[in-house]
Amino acid sequence: MGRIGYGFRRRFCLLPCFIVTFSLGSNTSLDLYFKSYGPKGTILIKNPTLTWECWADDPKMIQSVEAELDGKPIQATYDPNLRKVIASTGVLAAGAYQVAMRVRYPGGGVHEKSWKLQVSDRALDNLPAPDDAQREALAAANDVRAGMGLEPYSMDDRINAAGKAHAKYLEQNKMTGHVQREGTPGFFGKTHKERLEAFGFVGNAVENVAYGAVDAKEAIQSLIDAPYHRLAFLQPGKLEFGSGLAGKCLTMACSLSEREQTVVYPGDGQKGIPTYWNKPEVPDPLAIHGASGRKVGYVITFAHFMPSKARLQVDEATLKSADGTLVDTYVNTPANDKNLEQACFLIPQGPLKPNTTYTASVKGVVDTDEGPERVSKTWQFTTGAK
């Protein structure tokens, strides 16, 4: 198995919203929240859906929405569940366009967002249907999520297209990683955010890249086994997912969660867990312990996801064997690992015993608007035969 590229370093906190407070009288005010919008920049589809994420404390306060393309009105709706203004452009010819959206609220107030996009002369008429490898990757990812009691990912053709195109780019240029270089063959976006927008996906997402797998299922499992990459799969909620396989390179991405929940892996009661882990990962979770390259036990993850920037402070993290004996572990937390914010790793210093039940326990605290919140979990898992 080749190296795994870690594509979401310290990205599990959503970007802050733009908040505007409007006065509606001497005793009344309205908070409107504005977030992602687009797609913008150069896009590779001819019929993009335009979106602008915005909402109010009281959804009824958003009275109407409007959208324009090059100064001409186009049909726009507001989806209160997605909290987005949504407008369809229809099929666009190659060229530059100016987008404007407006939200109207009581008292005659209005807030507007405008941006530019460029439809490439390479733009597709329609997004490709999922191929066998993309369906296999989704099934493998959802098998893992089911074992943790999480909702399945939903297939997203936009993410599939971006993932496949980036995998082809890496294969064509004999490169690895998450950054494309302008001017190289197949370039369509320096960052994963730009590449996703190129195919019409707007919003926060995390990207993983795996190298050396023989198929999509093996590639997904290699990402699950690697602790930093695993975090993307542990996110709670209903999330969009896509991937692409080219040669032995797989790129996958998924949207980011806005739900607060504690998630652990291996899951509580899960069986057949590997006894060891010795694959290279970038960054290296063992580097801070001076143990790079060492064959260690299978890594255990505790994560407390929150849609804020609250960092997890770990007070206690232990792993015990079936007879209650403490297992020597390396512990990575936000306090000693700059790549973590809302998770910690327990890394056994040697391989675990086969066919053995282990008990993991993590106790900590996160800061919230209401003050410190205690978070903890004690759970068990059982290793397999090897």
C-alpha positions as a printed Julia matrix, in Angstrom:
386×3 Matrix{Float64}:
   0.0     0.0     0.0
   1.34    3.39   -0.93
   1.33    6.51    1.17
  -1.88    8.15    2.21
  -2.26   11.88    1.79
  -4.08   13.7     4.57
  -6.29   16.4     3.09
  -8.13   18.05    5.94
  -5.53   19.15    8.39
  -7.36   20.92   11.22
 -10.48   21.36    9.12
 -13.17   19.92   11.37
 -14.5    23.29   12.47
 -16.83   25.08   10.12
 -15.86   28.51    8.91
 -17.58   31.35   10.81
 -20.76   32.84    9.39
 -21.16   36.44    8.34
 -23.82   37.75   10.74
 -25.85   40.91   10.18
 -28.22   42.31   12.81
 -31.1    44.48   11.62
 -33.31   46.61   13.83
 -37.04   46.13   13.19
 -38.24   48.6    15.78
 -37.43   49.8    19.27
 -37.78   46.35   20.81
 -37.15   44.01   17.91
 -34.07   42.95   15.98
 -33.33   40.28   13.41
 -30.12   38.29   13.02
 -29.4    37.08    9.49
 -26.59   34.58    8.93
 -24.73   34.35    5.62
 -22.28   31.65    4.62
 -21.12   29.86    1.44
 -22.17   30.93   -2.06
 -21.37   29.96   -5.64
 -20.16   28.29   -7.68
 -17.66   30.97   -8.58
 -14.48   31.01  -10.59
 -14.07   28.71  -13.59
 -16.63   25.9   -13.76
 -16.71   22.72  -15.8
 -20.46   22.15  -16.12
 -22.85   24.04  -18.41
 -25.9    23.94  -16.14
 -24.74   24.87  -12.62
 -27.14   25.31   -9.72
 -26.47   28.61   -7.95
 -26.74   28.66   -4.15
 -26.32   31.12   -1.31
 -26.49   29.82    2.24
 -28.38   32.17    4.54
 -30.92   31.97    7.35
 -32.53   33.95   10.17
 -33.26   33.23   13.83
 -36.9    33.07   12.75
 -37.25   31.45    9.27
 -40.47   33.43    8.68
 -38.44   36.62    8.66
 -37.04   35.74    5.22
 -39.96   37.06    3.18
 -38.72   36.54   -0.38
 -35.63   35.82   -2.47
 -34.51   36.88   -5.94
 -31.73   35.95   -8.36
 -30.29   37.49  -11.52
 -27.84   36.33  -14.16
 -26.18   39.16  -16.09
 -28.91   41.48  -14.82
 -31.79   39.29  -16.01
 -34.12   37.64  -13.45
 -33.96   33.86  -13.09
 -36.21   31.63  -10.98
 -35.07   31.43   -7.34
 -36.47   29.6    -4.32
 -35.57   29.37   -0.66
 -35.13   25.93    0.95
 -35.55   26.32    4.74
 -34.13   22.84    5.41
 -30.94   23.48    3.46
 -31.05   27.15    4.5
 -30.14   28.18    0.97
 -31.32   30.39   -1.83
 -31.3    28.13   -4.91
 -31.47   29.14   -8.58
 -31.05   27.18  -11.78
 -29.27   28.81  -14.7
 -30.24   26.4   -17.46
 -27.59   25.53  -20.06
 -24.93   28.24  -20.36
 -22.55   28.88  -23.22
 -18.85   29.26  -22.51
 -18.02   32.69  -21.16
 -18.2    35.02  -18.15
 -21.35   35.68  -16.11
 -22.37   37.97  -13.24
 -24.63   36.52  -10.53
 -26.71   38.5    -8.01
 -28.97   37.17   -5.25
 -31.17   39.06   -2.8
 -32.94   38.25    0.45
 -35.82   40.49    1.52
 -37.04   40.78    5.12
 -39.65   42.85    7.01
 -39.55   46.61    6.84
 -38.34   46.73    3.26
 -34.82   45.58    4.11
 -32.7    43.68    1.61
 -29.33   41.97    1.63
 -27.49   41.13   -1.6
 -24.62   38.87   -2.66
 -22.98   39.07   -6.08
 -20.16   37.13   -7.72
 -18.68   36.14  -11.06
 -18.29   32.77  -12.73
 -16.66   31.62  -15.93
 -18.05   28.66  -17.87
 -15.09   26.82  -19.4
 -15.06   25.84  -23.05
 -14.35   22.34  -21.66
 -17.55   22.33  -19.59
 -19.68   19.17  -19.6
 -23.28   19.09  -20.74
 -24.14   16.81  -17.8
 -22.31   15.22  -14.88
 -21.28   11.6   -15.51
 -23.25    8.77  -13.91
 -21.4     6.92  -11.1
 -19.03    4.19  -12.3
 -18.45    0.82  -10.63
 -15.51    2.07   -8.55
 -17.5     5.03   -7.23
 -20.39    2.78   -6.23
 -17.93    0.38   -4.58
 -16.29    3.2    -2.61
 -19.66    4.46   -1.36
 -20.73    0.96   -0.28
 -17.44    0.41    1.57
 -17.67    3.75    3.36
 -21.29    3.16    4.35
 -20.48   -0.31    5.7
 -18.06    1.35    8.1
 -20.56    4.04    9.06
 -23.27    1.44    9.68
 -20.95   -0.29   12.16
 -20.81    2.94   14.14
 -24.55    3.57   13.95
 -24.09    6.58   11.67
 -26.35    7.63    8.81
 -25.16    6.52    5.37
 -23.46    8.91    3.01
 -25.43   10.11   -0.01
 -23.8     9.83   -3.43
 -23.08   13.24   -4.98
 -22.29   13.36   -8.71
 -20.51   16.7    -8.36
 -18.06   15.31   -5.79
 -17.65   12.16   -7.89
 -16.68   14.24  -10.92
 -14.16   16.32   -8.96
 -12.71   13.22   -7.29
 -12.29   11.34  -10.56
 -10.73   14.33  -12.29
  -8.22   14.87   -9.46
  -7.3    11.18   -9.38
  -6.67   11.33  -13.14
  -4.6    14.48  -12.65
  -2.39   12.79  -10.04
  -1.95    9.7   -12.2
  -1.2    11.71  -15.34
   1.38   13.91  -13.63
   2.82   11.13  -11.45
   2.1    13.25   -8.37
   0.58   12.76   -4.94
  -1.32   15.05   -2.62
  -4.07   17.63   -2.63
  -2.56   20.57   -4.51
  -2.61   20.92   -8.29
  -0.07   23.09  -10.1
  -1.35   25.61  -12.6
   0.01   24.91  -16.06
   0.33   21.14  -15.59
  -1.76   18.73  -17.73
  -5.3    18.31  -16.41
  -5.16   21.27  -14.0
  -8.61   22.5   -12.92
  -8.15   23.92   -9.42
  -5.31   24.39   -6.95
  -7.28   23.39   -3.84
  -9.95   20.77   -3.25
 -12.49   23.56   -2.62
 -11.78   25.1    -6.02
 -12.01   21.68   -7.7
 -15.35   20.89   -6.08
 -16.76   24.29   -7.1
 -15.58   23.65  -10.66
 -18.18   20.88  -10.82
 -20.85   22.83   -8.93
 -20.41   21.72   -5.3
 -20.5    24.72   -2.95
 -19.68   24.51    0.75
 -17.18   23.07    3.21
 -15.8    19.61    2.5
 -12.89   17.34    3.39
 -10.72   15.51    0.86
  -8.72   12.3     1.3
  -6.28   10.72   -1.16
  -4.99    7.13   -1.06
  -2.28    5.61   -3.23
  -1.43    2.0    -4.04
  -4.76    0.23   -3.58
  -5.83   -2.43   -6.05
  -9.47   -1.31   -5.98
 -11.81    1.24   -4.42
 -12.79   -0.98   -1.49
  -9.18   -1.49   -0.45
  -8.49    2.22   -0.82
 -11.4     3.15    1.46
 -10.28    0.61    4.06
  -6.75    2.03    4.0
  -8.2     5.47    4.75
 -10.31    4.07    7.59
  -7.24    2.38    9.09
  -5.22    5.62    8.98
  -6.27    7.68   12.03
  -6.19   11.22   10.59
  -8.01   10.15    7.42
 -10.52    8.15    9.44
 -11.98   11.32   10.96
 -13.86   12.17    7.77
 -15.79    8.89    7.98
 -16.69    9.38   11.66
 -18.65   12.6    11.14
 -22.29   12.35   12.25
 -25.27   13.36   10.16
 -26.52   13.05    6.61
 -23.54   13.97    4.44
 -22.7    14.02    0.72
 -19.91   11.76   -0.56
 -18.06   11.22   -3.8
 -14.88    9.61   -5.06
 -12.85    8.77   -8.12
 -10.35    6.02   -8.91
  -7.65    6.31  -11.58
  -4.97    3.63  -11.72
  -4.02    3.02   -8.09
  -5.0     6.49   -6.89
  -8.32    7.2    -5.2
  -9.59   10.65   -4.25
 -12.65   10.95   -2.01
 -14.41   13.89   -0.43
 -17.44   14.46    1.78
 -19.27   17.43    3.2
 -18.67   18.56    6.79
 -21.01   17.84    9.66
 -22.86   20.5    11.64
 -24.09   18.07   14.3
 -22.73   17.68   17.82
 -22.05   14.05   18.68
 -19.42   11.79   20.2
 -18.25    9.06   17.81
 -15.66    6.33   18.41
 -13.86    3.84   16.22
 -13.66    0.9    16.51
 -17.33    1.12   17.4
 -18.82   -0.12   20.64
 -19.18   -3.9    20.38
 -17.41   -4.11   17.03
 -15.62   -7.39   16.33
 -12.85   -8.56   14.03
 -10.68   -5.49   14.58
  -7.09   -5.78   13.27
  -4.41   -6.32   15.88
  -1.86   -3.91   14.4
  -1.29   -0.96   12.08
   1.99   -0.24   10.25
   1.03    1.76    7.16
   2.63    5.14    6.38
   0.41    8.2     6.78
   1.11   11.85    6.06
   1.24   13.53    8.52
   2.64   10.79   10.77
   0.69   10.39   14.05
   3.71    8.64   15.61
   6.18   11.44   14.9
   5.42   13.38   18.1
   6.29   10.26   20.11
   9.55    9.54   18.29
   8.07    6.24   17.12
   7.84    6.73   13.35
   8.01    3.47   11.42
   7.16    1.37   14.45
   4.63   -1.46   14.18
   1.9    -0.51   16.65
  -1.5    -1.76   17.69
  -4.61   -0.77   15.78
  -5.36    2.91   16.47
  -8.47    3.79   18.52
 -10.25    7.11   17.9
 -12.48    9.23   20.14
 -14.04   12.28   18.49
 -16.51   14.84   19.78
 -17.77   16.74   16.73
 -19.19   20.23   17.19
 -20.15   22.92   14.62
 -17.95   25.39   16.5
 -14.25   25.82   17.1
 -14.39   24.26   20.56
 -11.27   22.2    21.15
 -11.35   18.92   22.98
  -9.36   18.86   26.21
  -8.59   15.27   27.19
  -8.28   14.58   30.92
  -7.96   10.8    30.76
  -7.52    8.2    28.0
  -6.97    4.53   28.76
  -7.07    1.13   27.08
  -7.46   -2.08   29.1
  -7.2    -5.71   28.08
  -9.79   -8.36   29.01
  -8.23   -8.94   32.44
  -8.23   -5.23   33.28
  -4.53   -4.68   32.64
  -3.64   -1.24   31.27
  -2.22   -1.31   27.77
   0.72    1.0    27.12
  -0.42    3.57   24.58
   0.73    6.69   22.82
  -1.99    9.33   23.18
  -2.5    12.11   20.63
  -4.73   15.01   21.67
  -5.19   18.62   20.57
  -2.75   19.53   23.35
   0.2    17.71   21.74
  -0.9    17.17   18.13
  -1.39   20.28   15.98
  -3.43   18.25   13.45
  -6.23   17.55   15.97
  -8.95   19.79   17.35
 -11.95   17.68   18.31
 -10.48   14.17   18.51
  -7.87   12.05   20.21
  -6.02    8.83   19.31
  -5.05    5.93   21.55
  -2.2     4.11   19.82
  -1.17    0.82   21.47
   2.64    0.72   21.62
   2.65   -2.85   20.35
   0.26   -5.16   18.48
  -2.92   -6.13   20.31
  -3.68   -9.74   21.2
  -5.88  -11.67   18.77
  -9.46  -12.64   19.67
  -9.38  -10.38   22.73
 -11.92   -7.88   24.04
 -10.51   -4.49   24.98
 -12.09   -1.6    26.9
 -11.3     1.96   25.89
 -12.21    5.02   27.95
 -11.81    8.73   27.26
 -12.85   11.63   29.48
 -12.56   15.28   28.6
 -14.19   18.66   28.29
 -15.11   21.14   25.55
 -15.91   24.81   25.94
 -19.35   25.94   24.74
 -21.27   29.21   24.83
 -22.92   27.98   28.01
 -19.6    27.03   29.62
 -17.49   23.86   29.9
 -19.21   20.65   28.82
 -18.02   17.24   30.02
 -17.69   14.57   27.33
 -16.75   10.95   27.9
 -17.27    7.41   26.68
 -16.27    3.91   27.76
 -16.69    1.18   25.16
 -15.47   -2.25   24.11
 -14.29   -3.9    20.9
 -12.86   -7.31   20.05
  -9.87   -8.08   17.86
  -9.86  -10.68   15.1
  -7.63  -13.67   14.59
  -4.67  -11.64   13.36
